[in-house]
Amino acid sequence: MSRGSAFLVFWLLIVAILVVPILLFLAVAFSPALLAQGPEWFTLSAFAQALDGQLLVAFLDSTVVGVVTAVLSAAIAFWLAWVVMRTDLVGRRIWTGVAFALLLTPSYLIALGWERLLEPNGVLELIGIPADGARSVMYGPVGIVVVLTVKGIPFAFLAISNTLRGLGHEFEDAVRVHGGGRVAALRIVVALLSPGVWAALAIVFAESISDFGVASTLANDSHFLVATYSLYMAVDSFPVHFPVAAAISWVLLVLIVLALLAQNAALKGRSFRVLSGRSKPVLSQRLSPAVTAITWLCFLVFLLLALGVPAFGAVSASLIDGLGSLAGTHQWDLSNYLRVLSSPQLGDPLVYSAILAAITATAGVALAVACARVLAARGSTLPGRVLDFILLAAVALPGIVFAAGYIFAYNLPLWSALHLQIYGTTTLLLLAYLATALPSTTRVLVGTMSQIQESMLEASRVHGRGPLRAWLSIVIPVIARPLLSAWLLTFAATLLELPVSQLLSPPGSQPVSVGIEAALAKYDYGGGTAMEVLAVLFALVVVGIGFGAFRLFAPAGWRAIGRTR
C-alpha cells in the first residue's frame, strides 16, 4: 500500500469512528429534526434551556475542579515518575503496578468505596469509628477533586514516565559541566519533558470535566452541581433530552478548546527531539536514609488515599453477606464470592470482555501510534491540529453520550439500504471501544513519539531498508516498552468500561461491567463488589503477565531503553 493510500485509509477510519458519531450528536443541538429528536430543522432553544444560571455555576465548578485535578495529578505523577526512574529507592518498581491498579477501578466505584466507609451507618460507624468530620470533608468539592486526581494520576504518570524514559543523562551532565546546580538541571529536564507534561495536563483536564461517575455519586450526594451531571440527567431523563445534552456538550468542548490552545501555546516553536542512537542511560540518584524514609512515608500516604480506602470499602462490602438487601445474614464471610463463582453471571461476561479488550488494545495501540506520529510531526501541520482537536473533543464527550452518538450514526436507514447492519452487534461495540480508547492511548504515546529523531529512520533507509522494515527494526525496539504500557492500559480500561457497554452491548452478550452494574442496581452490593474485585484481580494478572513476559523474553536491547544504572 502506498503512503498516500495508507494516509487516506487512516483518515477514513478516524472519520468513521470519531468524527461522524460526534458530529451527528452535536448537530442535534441545532437541528433536532435531523435525527428525529424534534420538529425544528434549526433552533437555538436547546442552548437556551442548557445555559441557565444554575448550569453556568455547574460549568464554573467543572472548570475549577478540572484545573485543580490536572495540576495535582501532573505534579504527583511527575514526582512518582522521577522516583521510579531516576532514583535507587528500594521497591520503586511496584509503583508502576499501583498506577495500573488505579486504572482498573472506575471512578464511580472509587467514590462508592469512600461512601461505603463514610456514609451514616457505614462501615466505619458500624465498627465504632466516628465519621462525621471526614464525611463533611469528602462529601463536596474536596472529595470530588480527591477521587478525580486519583483517576488522573495513572494517565499523567504513563505520559510523563514514557517521556522521561527516553531522556538520557547527557543533558543533565551538560548543565553540571557548565556550572549549573541540581535546580538548573531539574529546570532543563522539566523543559525537555514538556510534551509529556502538557499531554498529562490536557488528558487529565479533559477526563475530569467529562467524568460523570463521580458526578452521579459524590457530587450528587453532596449537592455539588457539575456540568456532566446535568448532561447525564438530560440523557437519563424520560423523555430523553438529547438536544439539551448536545448543547451542554458544546460548552464542554469550548473548555477543551481552551486546553488545546494552552497546550499549543506552551509547545509552539520548540523542539523536543532528544532520543537518538547516541542517548546515554541515566544514572540512578542515590537517596540518603532520611530522604528514603520520607519518600516511603509519602508513598504510603498516597497509597492509602488512592487505593487503600476505596479498596477497603469494596472488599469489606464484598465480605458482608446480603449487604444492601434484606436477605442474607449480614455476617462477614465468603458467601458472595462463592455465589458469584458458582454461577455463570461472571464467567461468560468476563471471557467476553477479555476478548473484546484484547482486540481493542491491539487495534487501538496500532492506530494510536499513527495518531501520535501525526501529532508529533515536525512543525505545526494542519492535519496534526485537526487530529489533536478531534481526539480532545472525543475525550470531552462522556461515554454515555458518545455511545448515543453511535446509536444515531449506525442506526440510520442508510446502512440498511447498503446492507451494512452493524447496529446491535459486537462489531459496533468494538468500534465504540476503539473510539473511546484511542484519545487517551494516543496521549500516552505522543510524548514518546515526539522524541523520535527522523535521522534514525533516514539512516535505515539509506542502508536499503524499506519504510516497514525501518520501523520494525529501528523504531519498534526503541518504543517497545511504551507500546506495552499503552496496550495494557487500553486492555485494563476497556475490560471494565461501563457507559458504552451498557448502551451498545448486543443482545445475548453481556460485558462484565454491565453484570456488575446490574447487581449493584438490585442493591446486591455484596455480590456486585465481589464481581468487581474478581474482575480487577483478573486484569492485574494480565498486567503482571505482560510486564513479566517483556522482562523475560524481550531482546536485551529493547529492555535497555530507559533502564537506569
C-alpha positions as a printed Julia matrix, in Angstrom:
565×3 Matrix{Float64}:
   0.0     0.0    0.0
   1.37    3.39  -0.99
   1.88    6.15   1.56
  -0.99    8.16   0.07
  -3.37    5.19   0.27
  -2.37    4.49   3.87
  -2.94    8.15   4.75
  -6.42    8.01   3.14
  -7.35    4.8    4.98
  -6.15    6.34   8.26
  -8.35    9.42   7.89
 -11.35    7.39   6.7
 -11.11    5.3    9.86
 -10.79    8.41  12.06
 -13.86    9.89  10.36
 -15.88    6.68  10.74
 -15.18    6.01  14.42
 -14.79    9.55  15.77
 -15.94   12.36  13.51
 -19.29   11.04  12.23
 -20.72    9.95  15.63
 -19.52   13.15  17.32
 -20.81   15.49  14.59
 -24.18   13.78  14.33
 -24.72   14.01  18.05
 -23.56   17.62  18.29
 -25.76   18.54  15.31
 -28.82   17.59  17.36
 -28.29   20.73  19.44
 -29.01   22.9   16.37
 -31.24   20.59  14.31
 -33.37   18.17  16.36
 -35.34   17.16  13.26
 -32.16   15.86  11.61
 -32.26   12.74  13.8
 -35.97   12.76  14.68
 -35.46   14.44  18.09
 -37.87   17.31  17.47
 -39.72   19.24  14.75
 -37.19   22.07  14.22
 -34.57   21.94  11.49
 -32.69   24.84  13.04
 -33.12   26.23  16.53
 -31.11   27.5   19.49
 -33.73   26.52  22.04
 -31.55   23.7   23.38
 -28.84   26.2   24.28
 -31.42   28.44  25.93
 -32.5    25.51  28.11
 -28.94   24.47  28.85
 -27.36   27.85  29.61
 -29.41   28.9   32.59
 -27.98   30.34  35.77
 -27.68   27.04  37.59
 -25.84   25.38  34.72
 -23.41   28.27  34.4
 -22.43   27.65  38.02
 -22.03   23.98  37.16
 -19.68   24.83  34.27
 -17.62   27.06  36.55
 -17.43   24.3   39.15
 -16.37   21.8   36.47
 -13.67   24.14  35.18
 -12.18   24.78  38.62
 -12.28   21.08  39.52
 -10.71   20.15  36.17
  -7.83   22.64  36.5
  -7.06   21.71  40.11
  -7.26   18.0   39.3
  -4.98   18.32  36.25
  -2.31   20.27  38.15
  -2.37   17.94  41.16
  -2.3    14.81  39.01
   0.6    16.06  36.86
   2.61   17.18  39.91
   2.14   13.89  41.79
   2.75   11.86  38.62
   5.98   13.78  37.89
   7.21   13.03  41.4
   6.28    9.34  41.09
   7.93    9.03  37.67
  11.11   10.69  38.9
  11.39    8.45  41.95
  10.67    5.3   39.92
  13.02    6.05  37.04
  15.76    8.3   38.44
  16.44    7.05  41.97
  17.63    3.86  43.68
  14.67    3.66  46.07
  14.14    0.04  47.09
  10.82   -1.31  45.82
  10.18    1.62  43.5
   9.04   -0.63  40.64
   5.86   -1.59  42.48
   4.5     1.89  41.78
   4.11    1.07  38.09
   1.78   -1.69  39.25
  -0.02    0.78  41.52
  -0.61    3.05  38.51
  -2.25    0.21  36.6
  -4.28   -0.79  39.65
  -5.67    2.76  39.73
  -6.56    2.48  36.04
  -8.56   -0.67  36.66
 -11.01    0.93  39.07
 -13.79    3.07  37.55
 -14.23    6.47  39.18
 -17.73    5.77  40.45
 -16.54    2.66  42.29
 -13.74    4.63  43.97
 -16.36    7.17  45.04
 -18.66    4.4   46.25
 -15.78    2.92  48.24
 -15.43    6.2   50.12
 -19.18    6.44  50.58
 -19.47    2.89  51.95
 -16.98    3.85  54.63
 -18.21    7.36  55.48
 -21.98    7.23  54.97
 -24.3     7.16  58.0
 -24.35    3.6   59.35
 -21.46    2.84  57.0
 -18.52    0.56  57.66
 -16.66    2.99  59.93
 -19.65    3.71  62.14
 -20.55    0.02  62.27
 -17.13   -0.72  63.77
 -17.39    2.2   66.19
 -15.31    4.9   64.43
 -16.99    8.34  64.13
 -17.13    9.52  60.5
 -18.91   12.89  60.71
 -15.77   15.01  60.25
 -14.38   13.01  57.34
 -17.83   12.83  55.74
 -18.23   16.63  55.82
 -14.87   16.99  54.01
 -15.24   14.23  51.41
 -18.88   14.94  50.54
 -18.15   18.04  48.48
 -15.55   19.58  46.14
 -12.62   18.24  48.17
 -13.81   14.66  47.81
 -14.54   15.15  44.11
 -11.02   16.51  43.5
  -9.5    13.65  45.51
 -11.27   10.95  43.5
 -10.66   12.6   40.12
  -7.0    13.19  40.99
  -6.64    9.53  41.87
  -8.09    8.63  38.48
  -5.93   11.2   36.67
  -2.57   10.23  38.16
  -2.15    6.99  36.12
  -2.69    8.81  32.8
  -0.26   11.53  33.81
   2.26    9.01  35.17
   2.33    6.97  31.96
   2.61   10.05  29.75
   5.41   11.61  31.83
   7.3     8.39  32.57
   7.35    7.37  28.9
   8.82   10.79  28.04
  11.28   10.65  30.96
  12.39    7.17  29.9
  13.68    8.48  26.57
  15.6    11.39  28.13
  19.27   10.49  28.51
  21.59   11.77  31.21
  23.75   13.84  28.84
  21.57   16.96  29.23
  21.96   16.99  33.0
  25.7    16.36  32.6
  25.96   19.33  30.23
  24.3    21.61  32.78
  26.62   20.43  35.56
  29.71   20.82  33.34
  28.78   24.47  32.72
  28.47   25.16  36.42
  24.75   24.61  36.93
  23.43   23.02  40.09
  20.69   20.48  40.69
  17.97   23.09  40.4
  19.24   24.23  36.99
  19.5    20.62  35.81
  15.96   19.91  37.01
  14.71   23.02  35.19
  16.26   21.78  31.92
  14.77   18.3   32.4
  11.3    19.7   33.08
  11.55   21.86  29.93
  12.55   18.85  27.81
   9.68   16.85  29.28
   7.13   19.49  28.24
   5.37   17.26  25.64
   4.67   14.63  28.27
   3.72   17.14  30.97
   1.33   19.07  28.73
  -0.1    15.82  27.4
  -0.76   14.81  31.01
  -2.42   18.14  31.82
  -4.61   18.02  28.72
  -5.81   14.45  29.12
  -6.46   14.73  32.88
  -8.36   18.01  32.45
 -10.49   16.55  29.67
 -11.11   13.32  31.61
 -12.07   15.28  34.74
 -14.62   17.61  33.17
 -16.18   14.72  31.22
 -16.39   12.24  34.11
 -19.9    11.57  35.33
 -19.16    8.6   37.57
 -18.11   10.92  40.38
 -20.74   13.47  39.34
 -23.52   10.93  39.89
 -22.17    9.76  43.27
 -20.17   12.15  45.47
 -21.19   15.31  43.6
 -24.86   14.37  43.54
 -24.96   13.22  47.15
 -23.24   16.4   48.33
 -25.38   18.64  46.06
 -22.27   20.0   44.32
 -23.51   20.56  40.78
 -21.14   19.88  37.89
 -21.8    20.07  34.15
 -21.51   16.35  33.49
 -24.26   15.52  35.96
 -26.61   17.96  34.21
 -25.66   16.31  30.92
 -26.24   12.87  32.42
 -29.67   13.87  33.68
 -30.62   15.11  30.2
 -29.7    11.7   28.76
 -31.15    9.67  31.64
 -34.48   11.53  31.89
 -37.77   10.46  30.34
 -38.32   11.6   27.72
 -34.65   11.85  26.78
 -33.46   15.4   26.0
 -30.69   14.71  23.53
 -30.71   18.28  22.12
 -30.07   19.72  25.6
 -27.35   17.12  26.24
 -25.74   18.04  22.92
 -25.86   21.75  23.84
 -24.12   21.02  27.14
 -21.51   19.03  25.22
 -20.82   22.06  23.04
 -19.96   24.08  26.13
 -17.69   21.3   27.38
 -15.94   21.39  24.0
 -15.25   25.08  24.49
 -13.34   24.19  27.65
 -11.4    21.56  25.7
 -10.52   24.12  23.01
  -9.09   26.36  25.7
  -6.97   23.47  26.98
  -5.78   22.76  23.44
  -4.85   26.39  22.87
  -2.89   26.47  26.13
  -1.02   23.31  25.16
  -0.15   24.59  21.68
   0.96   27.98  23.03
   3.3    26.3   25.5
   4.93   24.0   22.93
   4.82   26.19  19.81
   8.13   26.68  18.03
  10.11   24.35  20.31
  11.8    21.04  19.52
  11.91   18.13  21.95
  13.68   15.52  19.79
  16.19   14.18  22.3
  16.05   10.43  21.56
  18.73    9.17  19.2
  21.19    6.35  18.79
  23.67    8.26  20.99
  21.36    8.66  24.0
  23.05    7.62  27.25
  21.34    5.65  30.0
  20.63    7.69  33.1
  22.33    7.26  36.44
  20.19    6.36  39.42
  20.27    9.05  42.09
  21.27    7.75  45.5
  18.87    8.73  48.26
  20.0     9.26  51.82
  18.33    7.19  54.56
  16.33   10.23  55.72
  15.11   11.06  52.21
  14.3     7.38  51.62
  12.19    7.26  54.78
  10.34   10.47  53.89
   9.75    9.23  50.33
   8.34    5.93  51.53
   6.13    7.73  54.04
   4.73    9.9   51.23
   4.25    6.78  49.1
   2.31    5.04  51.85
   0.06    8.05  52.47
  -0.62    8.3   48.74
  -1.31    4.57  48.52
  -3.68    4.73  51.47
  -5.74    7.57  49.98
  -5.62    6.34  46.38
  -6.21    2.62  46.81
  -6.38    1.7   50.47
  -9.59    3.46  51.44
 -11.7     2.59  48.34
 -10.28   -0.94  48.23
 -11.14   -1.48  51.89
 -14.64   -0.18  51.2
 -15.11   -2.54  48.24
 -13.56   -5.6   49.86
 -15.42   -5.09  53.14
 -18.69   -4.74  51.24
 -17.96   -7.92  49.27
 -17.4    -9.85  52.53
 -20.74   -8.9   54.11
 -23.45  -11.41  53.29
 -26.59   -9.69  51.96
 -25.21   -6.13  52.12
 -27.72   -3.72  50.58
 -30.68   -6.08  50.82
 -32.9    -7.63  53.46
 -31.78  -11.14  52.52
 -28.72  -12.8   53.99
 -27.17  -12.96  57.42
 -25.12   -9.74  57.12
 -22.19  -11.64  58.57
 -18.58  -11.42  57.37
 -17.84  -14.44  55.17
 -17.02  -15.52  51.6
 -20.59  -16.32  50.58
 -20.7   -13.55  47.95
 -17.6   -14.9   46.21
 -18.88  -18.46  46.33
 -22.21  -17.34  44.89
 -20.55  -15.43  42.07
 -18.05  -18.17  41.16
 -20.7   -20.9   41.17
 -22.94  -19.1   38.67
 -22.38  -18.06  35.04
 -23.02  -14.38  35.78
 -19.27  -13.64  35.93
 -17.53  -16.34  33.89
 -19.09  -15.76  30.47
 -19.13  -11.93  30.69
 -15.51  -11.88  31.86
 -14.33  -14.02  28.94
 -16.39  -11.94  26.51
 -14.99   -8.67  27.88
 -11.42  -10.03  27.92
 -11.59  -10.96  24.22
 -13.01   -7.59  23.25
 -10.46   -5.79  25.43
  -7.56   -7.66  23.8
  -8.81   -6.85  20.29
  -9.42   -3.22  21.24
  -5.96   -2.87  22.82
  -4.19   -4.33  19.78
  -6.06   -2.25  17.21
  -6.05    0.82  19.45
  -2.28    0.84  20.0
  -1.61    0.41  16.28
  -3.91    3.31  15.42
  -2.61    5.38  18.36
   0.96    5.09  17.06
  -0.19    6.53  13.73
  -2.08    9.31  15.51
   0.87   10.11  17.79
   3.17   10.28  14.77
   0.86   12.82  13.11
   0.69   14.88  16.3
   4.46   14.75  16.75
   5.23   15.74  13.15
   7.87   18.43  12.81
   6.26   21.85  12.64
   2.64   22.8   13.25
   0.77   20.96  10.49
  -2.91   21.32   9.69
  -3.6    17.54   9.9
  -1.92   17.49  13.31
  -4.01   20.39  14.63
  -7.23   18.88  13.27
  -6.45   15.45  14.71
  -5.47   16.97  18.05
  -8.82   18.75  18.27
 -10.76   15.62  17.26
  -9.05   13.5   19.9
  -9.56   16.03  22.68
 -13.16   16.55  21.58
 -13.71   12.8   21.85
 -12.32   12.84  25.4
 -14.63   15.7   26.35
 -17.75   13.71  25.49
 -18.79   11.38  28.34
 -19.01    7.74  27.39
 -22.78    7.55  27.61
 -23.15   10.48  25.21
 -20.53    9.05  22.88
 -22.47    5.78  22.8
 -25.61    7.74  21.96
 -23.74    9.22  19.01
 -23.01    5.69  17.79
 -26.69    4.85  18.07
 -27.53    7.86  15.91
 -24.75    7.24  13.4
 -25.09    3.5   12.81
 -28.84    3.0   13.2
 -29.73    5.2   10.23
 -31.82    3.76   7.36
 -28.81    4.36   5.09
 -26.98    1.35   6.5
 -29.93   -0.96   5.88
 -30.05    0.23   2.28
 -26.33   -0.54   1.92
 -26.77   -3.94   3.66
 -24.27   -2.9    6.34
 -26.25   -3.53   9.5
 -23.78   -3.43  12.39
 -26.1    -1.86  14.96
 -26.74   -4.26  17.82
 -23.64   -6.35  17.03
 -20.3    -6.95  18.67
 -18.64   -5.15  15.75
 -20.28   -1.85  16.7
 -19.34   -2.36  20.35
 -15.72   -2.93  19.3
 -15.7     0.23  17.17
 -17.06    2.23  20.1
 -14.45    0.72  22.44
 -11.74    1.65  19.94
 -13.04    5.2   19.61
 -13.2     5.78  23.38
  -9.75    4.25  23.98
  -7.93    5.99  21.11
  -7.68    9.54  22.58
  -6.1     8.54  25.9
  -3.85    5.9   24.3
  -2.6     8.47  21.8
  -1.88   10.97  24.58
   0.17    8.35  26.41
   2.32    7.73  23.3
   2.63   11.25  21.9
   5.41   12.23  24.31
   7.5     9.23  23.26
   6.83    9.77  19.55
   7.89   13.41  19.93
  11.36   12.19  20.92
  11.97   10.0   17.86
  14.57   11.64  15.61
  13.91   11.27  11.9
  17.65   10.75  11.37
  17.37    7.19  12.67
  14.77    6.27  10.05
  16.65    8.15   7.37
  19.86    6.26   8.2
  18.0     2.97   7.94
  16.54    3.94   4.56
  20.0     4.91   3.29
  21.17    1.38   4.08
  18.47   -0.11   1.87
  15.6    -0.84   4.23
  12.04   -0.02   3.24
   9.65    2.02   5.41
   8.13   -1.04   7.12
  11.48   -2.74   7.85
  12.9     0.56   9.08
  10.03    0.91  11.56
  10.21   -2.7   12.72
  13.98   -2.71  13.17
  14.62    0.86  14.37
  11.54    2.46  15.92
   9.69   -0.51  17.45
  12.64   -1.61  19.65
  13.02    1.97  20.91
   9.32    2.38  21.84
   8.6    -1.25  22.79
   8.14   -0.6   26.49
   5.79    2.4   25.99
   3.83    0.32  23.48
   3.41   -2.44  26.06
   2.3     0.09  28.68
  -0.23    1.56  26.25
  -1.55   -1.91  25.34
  -2.03   -2.91  28.97
  -3.6     0.47  29.75
  -6.12    0.07  26.94
  -6.87   -3.53  27.89
  -7.48   -2.68  31.54
  -9.61    0.37  30.77
 -11.73   -1.49  28.21
 -12.27   -4.54  30.41
 -14.32   -2.58  32.97
 -15.75    0.13  30.68
 -19.39    0.78  31.58
 -21.29    3.53  29.68
 -20.56    2.29  26.14
 -21.05   -1.33  27.23
 -24.4    -0.52  28.78
 -25.86    1.15  25.69
 -24.25   -0.87  22.9
 -23.85   -4.42  24.22
 -25.51   -6.82  21.74
 -28.46   -8.97  22.81
 -27.33  -12.18  24.49
 -23.8   -10.93  25.21
 -23.14   -9.11  28.46
 -19.81   -7.4   29.24
 -18.6    -7.86  32.8
 -19.16   -4.2   33.73
 -22.85   -4.47  32.79
 -23.16   -7.53  35.01
 -21.59   -5.65  37.92
 -23.85   -2.64  37.4
 -26.91   -4.88  37.24
 -26.04   -6.41  40.6
 -25.46   -3.01  42.21
 -28.71   -1.68  40.74
 -30.55   -4.51  42.51
 -28.93   -3.44  45.82
 -26.83   -6.58  45.8
 -23.77   -4.62  46.95
 -22.04   -7.74  48.24
 -22.38   -9.69  45.0
 -21.66   -6.67  42.79
 -18.48   -5.71  44.64
 -17.36   -9.36  44.71
 -17.68   -9.42  40.91
 -15.71   -6.16  40.73
 -12.91   -7.46  42.95
 -12.55  -10.63  40.88
 -12.55   -8.7   37.6
  -9.89   -6.3   38.89
  -7.75   -9.22  40.08
  -8.02  -10.77  36.61
  -6.89   -7.53  34.99
  -3.95   -7.27  37.41
  -2.89  -10.81  36.49
  -2.89   -9.85  32.79
  -0.8    -6.73  33.55
   1.65   -8.8   35.59
   1.98  -11.4   32.85
   2.54   -8.67  30.25
   5.37   -6.95  32.13
   6.82  -10.26  33.26
   6.92  -11.64  29.73
   8.61   -8.47  28.48
  11.23   -8.69  31.2
  11.95  -12.38  30.49
  11.62  -12.69  26.71
  12.17   -9.26  25.12
  15.6    -8.76  23.48
  18.19   -7.16  25.74
  18.37   -4.06  23.55
  14.62   -3.47  23.89
  14.85   -3.72  27.66
  17.88   -1.42  27.82
  15.94    1.64  26.6
  15.09    3.75  29.64
  16.94    1.48  32.06
  18.81    3.2   34.87
  22.23    2.19  36.11
